[in-house]
Amino acid sequence: MERMLALAARTIDTLAPEQAMDLAARTGFDAIGVLIDPATWTVAMTHDIRAASAATGIRVLDVEPLRIKPGPLDPAIPRILDIAAEIGASNALCIGHDPDKAHSAALFHDICVLSAERGIRPAIEFMAFRGIASLADAIEVVTRAGHPAGAVLPESQHLARSGGTPADLAMASPGLIAYAQICDAPAAAAGDGSAESLMQDALTMRELPGQGALPLAAFIAALPPQAPLSVELIGERVRTRYASPFDFLTAIRRSLDPLLNAPLGNDPLRSAAHA
């Protein structure tokens, strides 16, 4: 089975989702991500996405963001998940702001229950500048939550900046990986290593796959073979190099081919790790 290819919500955040679906279909992608703000969401937006998905065949891979914060469950989360179900999303991207793993796990369990009721899988994206900062942190929280719907979302830049490697990713249980996000970046983060500088690095230093120094072929090879792959290029650094959104998305799609066809993909790290 070919791996599903998607465009992350923040890659296409200058476009309405229905526009993004049309361009995704024309440039060789299978799905998109959708940013949801419950305060501004309308019934018309739901209708437009459902209609565009039916017309183009493009699916909604995930919605974001679901934020795990100190204190009680964010009251926006049930509404975000309701919208996610209405537009046919498969996953919900969760961001862990709270370093208290026991509290994060308790809230994530509640998110898992709400998500599973709607046919959605929640996945924690770890970031070196957040409370759930590493692959190990995310796996610990998901494991402590103890709900079968819970998952981890690895992203190539965040894995590298948190000190992780594709070999670490390959050691994770395949059932924990719902999908993955990918971008390229310089080998080392810009700035002084503080949380603020790492966040700015994530927001401003991304490159097309293959135009940076991250071990992306090994990252892909470490993933379960069925895990969807979503390209996340935040900000204007790359986008403004292209004359139109169509050209931008075409360049993204072409950048993936050498990685998806890399010889390393025929001998995955994951196979060795779980032999």
Steps between C-alpha positions, in 0.01 A plus 500: 500500500639841404557746780241778523654841434351811656547873538504613862261776603774757556649433157177614335377753757476778239231299317146408592481122553285449191760688291775291655312181415472601136872578478593186693311289247671678210852463645496135605399497867239288673398708803534829684498622858255760627545770765188540713405802707163417656431869564494581128391168347172499309260246357589632155867412555406143587280479191773636271760252625266203470404606148862551395602165644222324309593679178877448518543180699732684738460394863554688826798330664489704819375808678688722742569617761383319811702648787587308817553771762532519878161500665174352370435378148489786249126559443566556128606139449156331482383756245817457290442125501135545401611707200772247420240224485271711283774554240620138507837548669691186595732649763528789745837665565567560870766734641626440855562827684510342847828333614310310772476164328247353742264793450559502124425127485174546690385775264617305197294202618195726504586622150534139384154415633342802330688430176422129486129575542528701176717254307812717528850412620682764710878524461749694713755704306807548719708820474825583679360834616174360644412301810488172306841558350629173355401172344559330836275756673221445248523122524492522880188720503317285245594182687395642837170618350434135421239547228527305172414807292804692625788558261826686450569740212871520409616797293845500345622841620360455851657153524842642411475809721396291801810281461320207342606293200328280243642202691308615809186531290549150361497362855150634569212257483348530150154517651584827672575689176180633344672708232807721465592850387808585298706802402869568458719743692865580577683239705517726805236733640545873465533701820620434853312179572236667716135403469427828321782452248396140434145616435624767259717239327191282452298794366757654266775255397313225317593390149356278231585134557847438359612863526629482856715265706253281692516120443161486332542172312587329826208676673256365241654153513451494879125556469243222471448446126130590517546823700389808301763769441404866524729782384512793743669816370411783737532865401620689197863382473430255217154607385610839367748339261211386282271702277179328608363250752483244218873540433576476872305178547644353181851565632412333830365192326805470273732534799354184653570265210874445564429427866211266440707310243824499701670157525495528879122470484541142375683398817321689775661574834170396651536144371835465672377663820205260531665184367 
